[in-house]
Amino acid sequence: MNDKIYNKLYWYNVALDVPMRTNLFEYKYHSEIQIGTRVIVPFGRRKMVGIVISIILIPTINPLQIKNIDLVLYDFPPFSKAWIELVKFTANYYQRSIGEISVNAIPALLRKVSSYIAKNKKDISPIKKLQENYKKYIHKYHVKKIQEPILNSDQKKAVDVISNIKNFQTVLLYGVTGSGKTEVYLHIAKDILLSGFQVLFLVPEINLTPQLEEVIINRFYPIFGENLLTIMHSGLSDKERLFSWINLYQGKTKILLGTRMAIFAELPKLGLIIVDEEHDQSYKEQHGSRYSARDLAIWRGKNLNIPVILGSATPSLETWLNVINKKYLRLNLKNRAKSLSLPSINLVNTKNIKLVEGFSEIVIESIKKCLEKKKKVLIFINRRGYAPILYCKLCSWLSTCLHCSTFTVLHKIKEKNSYLQCHHCGKNYNIPINCPSCHNNELSFMGYGTQRVEEYLSKIFINANILRIDSDSNKNRYKNIFDNINSKNIDIFIGTQMLSKGHDFIDLELVCILNADMMIFSQDFRASEKLFAQLIQVSGRAGRHNTQGKVIIQTSYPEHEIYKTLLLHDYEYFANLILKHRKMASLPPFSYQALIIAESSKVTLALNFLNKIKEIYYEKFQNIYKHVLMFDPIPLRILRISNIERAQLLIESINRAELHKFINIILYDVELLAKNLKIKWHIEIDPLEI
């Protein structure tokens, strides 16, 4: 190329969201572009929005083959250096391309080419349109006058200690359910806000945002006024999310309350990160980039040199081990904030008693007594639908999905509208009149779900107002749902795990837990940790307001270590016991894992692909990476989903750095092998389920 022309061009690495592990793509432009700027570029036969990640001094490929940037987008400021560092770290750690992380992290309207290029070729920036109608997206709050609670000694100590932390420090706020962790958050946040900084407040699920939103508004709106708070979760429209990003990036919004996606929001004045219910697995993205928002929050805090607060009554074992190893500071809230006792926990041994529709006589009598006192009852069952399985008593036929290796679940709306649904592929089926196998016309239900429980209790307690809450009902109306529960309108509410965490229910005296044994004998080595946390959390909903709470758990294994420890509310003993077992078995958090999942029309093809990866390991890497252990490939527990069969290859090491070095290198061989064998695959770092 002519040097004169060459010197007039600028060269850039642009991140694009394409299904390739190639990190960046080279483009040229006739003038200088700031790093973090969005651009529209040609990619194959289409146009794409990308982000300029770095400037290139000398192209690595033939300059004549490098395409021009079509359009530089100046309607939104360039993303900050700290934000670019965050997406780079995420991409590197979770083995994704920078484009997949960065482009998907921003609002949809900022990454759509159609948002900017119309048929008449004029700029139709979505931000310009939004600013013209900005009043539509400003929330009007009804602020209630509330009296700020007086902190107890543990809360005061926690506030004092955290307030004096001026640099990066991860703090575990470990408190029993109802101990007032939220009050500690609010006191710390107030100091941060008065100093001119922003606060990022993460919660695990959408349904936890309405209650916290109301608390934050009532507490801080009189002090800070408009632009106090923005919400960020998957339930927002594209325009609402973009409006939030604009206000956050301009520093107008002071608090961001959101689910895991909020970890990637641009907050130029970020001074504090709070991760409530830090143990919750919802912080781990289970699809796509598969990142952990909790872990990224800690990395982001370290990168910005600001404190990070992790709050939980049942901390994850990873967090607990970091406390033991003095990496995290632990602050205790030992008692409930309102001088109330923790709820009493009672076990009902169901081995030798008859259950009617899943209920023991003791539970029914306890519900009756609670209702007589005008108190509320929570029925917890971690199974939505009417009944897990439809089956035939004569030939043992079971209702299974035609596309997945799993059972279908009966959902009952009205008698004529009932259906079977696969909870994995979403396929619905008509309920057969006769058994498809032996033509028996008397099919039966096996097990019970939230709908069946609701139906039964409605017959027993005909004068009670009963509400069922699960992902099949009341979608996207969380605030109305929980307002309704806390009113005098509801006597009994039935729900799944969405009710087990974070909620503060008024007048809830009794919690009844059905079918708690499901996870005890699971193949998942984390099952006991998950079950104990779930039971502690849902039990903690009882007796938080001027009443002594009571919890009844039906179990066939009352002698099990989980239940014996639960009776004492002793998470610390349980965590230390499980850590001891994990250490003996070299399981996380004492080792680090990566999981390669292969998908194909036949599981034999997926297993063949994974076995060849293992052969590559033995041939090329075994003597180099001596702490890396590669297990035999096996089919997944649920083998087939939507007619695609799946297998897994587990890679493990006691040395995190060595594991990542090995993965970085071997994935080049994996990509080439997958291309040759035409196999779909993905990798997950720090998997939660194996």
HUTASUL-V24469 format. One record per pair of residues at least 12 apart in sequence whose C-alpha atoms are under 6 Angstrom apart, sorted by sequence separation. I is the first residue (numbers start at 0). J is the second residue. D is the distance in Angstrom with one decimal. If there is no record, write none. Layout:
BEGIN
[[I	J	D] [I	J	D]]
END
This chain:
BEGIN
[[12	24	5.4] [37	49	5.6] [407	419	5.7] [408	420	5.2] [418	430	5.6] [634	646	4.0] [12	25	4.8] [37	50	4.5] [407	420	5.1] [633	646	5.5] [11	25	5.6] [36	50	5.7] [407	421	4.5] [633	647	5.6] [11	26	5.3] [35	50	5.9] [36	51	5.5] [86	101	5.7] [632	647	5.5] [10	26	5.8] [35	51	5.2] [632	648	4.6] [10	27	4.5] [34	51	5.3] [35	52	5.9] [248	265	5.4] [9	27	5.5] [34	52	5.6] [248	266	5.6] [9	28	5.3] [34	53	5.9] [247	266	5.8] [485	504	6.0] [630	649	5.5] [8	28	5.8] [388	408	5.5] [485	505	5.4] [8	29	4.9] [387	408	4.5] [629	650	4.6] [628	650	5.8] [259	282	5.5] [386	409	5.2] [628	651	5.1] [228	252	5.8] [385	409	5.4] [627	651	5.8] [628	652	6.0] [158	183	6.0] [226	251	6.0] [227	252	5.4] [232	257	5.6] [385	410	5.0] [464	489	5.0] [467	492	5.7] [468	493	6.0] [469	494	5.5] [627	652	4.6] [226	252	4.7] [227	253	5.1] [228	254	4.8] [229	255	5.1] [230	256	5.0] [231	257	4.5] [232	258	5.4] [384	410	4.8] [385	411	5.9] [464	490	5.2] [465	491	4.8] [466	492	4.7] [467	493	4.7] [468	494	4.7] [469	495	5.8] [626	652	5.5] [228	255	5.9] [230	257	5.5] [463	490	5.8] [465	492	5.6] [467	494	5.9] [40	68	4.9] [40	69	5.2] [39	69	5.6] [231	261	6.0] [39	70	5.1] [38	70	5.7] [277	309	5.7] [509	541	6.0] [38	71	4.5] [259	292	5.2] [277	310	5.8] [508	541	5.2] [15	49	4.8] [38	72	5.5] [273	307	5.9] [276	310	5.5] [277	311	6.0] [507	541	5.4] [508	542	5.1] [14	49	5.3] [37	72	5.5] [270	305	5.8] [271	306	5.6] [272	307	4.8] [273	308	4.8] [274	309	4.9] [275	310	4.8] [276	311	4.8] [507	542	6.0] [13	49	5.9] [14	50	5.2] [278	314	5.1] [500	536	5.5] [13	50	5.4] [278	315	4.5] [499	536	5.5] [13	51	4.5] [499	537	4.1] [12	51	5.9] [13	52	5.7] [26	65	5.6] [28	67	5.8] [505	544	6.0] [509	548	6.0] [511	550	5.9] [12	52	5.7] [26	66	5.4] [27	67	4.9] [28	68	5.7] [508	548	4.6] [509	549	4.9] [510	550	4.7] [511	551	4.9] [512	552	4.8] [513	553	5.6] [12	53	5.2] [26	67	5.7] [36	77	4.3] [509	550	5.8] [605	646	5.9] [11	53	5.9] [35	77	4.5] [602	644	5.1] [11	54	4.6] [35	78	4.4] [600	643	5.2] [601	644	5.7] [602	645	5.9] [11	55	5.3] [599	643	5.7] [600	644	5.8] [10	55	5.0] [599	644	5.5] [598	644	5.7] [598	645	4.6] [597	645	5.6] [597	646	5.4] [596	646	5.8] [391	442	5.0] [596	647	4.6] [390	442	5.8] [595	647	5.6] [390	443	5.4] [595	648	5.1] [204	258	5.9] [389	443	5.8] [594	648	5.8] [199	254	6.0] [200	255	6.0] [201	256	6.0] [203	258	5.5] [389	444	4.8] [594	649	4.8] [197	253	4.7] [198	254	4.8] [199	255	5.0] [200	256	4.8] [201	257	5.2] [202	258	5.2] [197	254	5.8] [201	258	5.5] [388	445	5.2] [593	650	5.2] [592	650	5.7] [387	446	5.7] [592	651	4.5] [386	446	5.4] [591	651	5.6] [386	447	4.2] [591	652	5.4] [48	110	5.3] [385	447	5.9] [386	448	5.0] [590	652	5.6] [385	448	4.7] [590	653	4.3] [48	112	6.0] [384	448	5.0] [591	655	5.8] [383	448	4.9] [384	449	5.7] [385	450	4.5] [382	448	4.9] [383	449	4.9] [384	450	5.4] [385	451	4.6] [197	268	5.3] [198	269	5.9] [196	268	5.0] [197	269	4.5] [198	270	6.0] [201	273	6.0] [196	269	5.7] [197	270	5.5] [198	271	5.0] [199	272	4.8] [200	273	4.8] [201	274	4.8] [202	275	5.4] [22	96	4.8] [143	217	5.6] [196	270	5.2] [22	97	5.6] [142	217	5.3] [20	96	5.1] [203	281	5.4] [203	282	5.7] [598	679	5.2] [16	98	4.5] [597	679	5.9] [598	680	6.0] [15	98	4.3] [16	99	4.5] [597	680	4.4] [14	98	4.3] [596	680	5.5] [596	681	5.5] [595	681	5.9] [595	682	4.5] [594	682	5.6] [594	683	5.2] [593	683	5.6] [593	684	4.5] [593	685	5.8] [592	685	5.3] [377	491	5.9] [381	495	4.6] [375	490	4.9] [376	491	4.7] [377	492	5.1] [378	493	4.7] [379	494	5.4] [380	495	5.4] [375	491	5.8] [377	493	5.9] [379	495	5.9] [375	506	5.8] [376	507	6.0] [374	506	5.5] [375	507	4.5] [375	508	5.8] [376	509	4.9] [377	510	4.7] [378	511	4.9] [379	512	4.8] [380	513	5.4] [167	301	5.4] [374	508	6.0] [376	510	5.9] [106	241	5.5] [176	312	5.8] [167	304	4.3] [172	309	5.9] [175	312	4.9] [166	304	5.1] [167	305	4.3] [168	306	4.8] [169	307	4.8] [170	308	4.8] [171	309	4.8] [172	310	4.7] [173	311	5.5] [174	312	5.0] [166	305	5.0] [167	306	4.6] [169	308	6.0] [170	309	6.0] [171	310	5.9] [173	312	5.6] [178	332	6.0] [178	334	5.6] [170	327	5.6] [171	328	6.0] [174	331	5.6] [178	335	3.9] [179	336	5.3] [169	327	5.1] [170	328	4.7] [171	329	4.7] [172	330	5.1] [173	331	5.0] [174	332	4.2] [177	335	5.1] [178	336	4.6] [170	329	5.8] [174	333	5.8] [153	332	5.5] [346	551	5.9] [349	554	5.7] [350	555	5.0] [342	548	4.2] [343	549	4.9] [344	550	4.7] [345	551	4.8] [346	552	5.0] [347	553	4.8] [348	554	5.4] [349	555	5.0] [342	549	5.0] [346	553	6.0] [348	555	5.4] [424	641	5.6] [313	532	5.5] [344	566	5.7] [404	637	6.0] [404	638	5.9] [404	639	5.0] [403	639	4.7] [403	640	4.4] [403	641	5.6] [402	641	4.8] [402	642	4.8] [209	478	5.3] [206	477	5.4] [317	588	5.4] [176	539	5.0] [93	684	5.6]]
END
